[in-house]
Amino acid sequence: MTTFRSIALAPDAARTLAAVVAHQGGWDEGLIVAGPLFVIVGLLWLARSRAAKLVHPQPPTDNATPSSDS
């Protein structure tokens, strides 16, 4: 377990990183929300691009008109 004393003895870069992670400041909650949103947006983009590449079959054209002589 990291204590304040071990953080105080760490090099500057590690001390700064430890302070940011320990403080958090809400960035981790932002990642919890943004991460799934990015995944959903990415999957929607992928599905849309795949759907646009599909060949959409045209409905059959029936040239024969039904007669009302029956």
Buried (B, 14 or more C-beta within 10 A) or exposed (E): EEEEEEBEEEEEEEBEEBEEEEEEEEEEEEEEEEEEEEEEEEEEEEEEEEEEEEEEEEEEEEEEEEEEEE
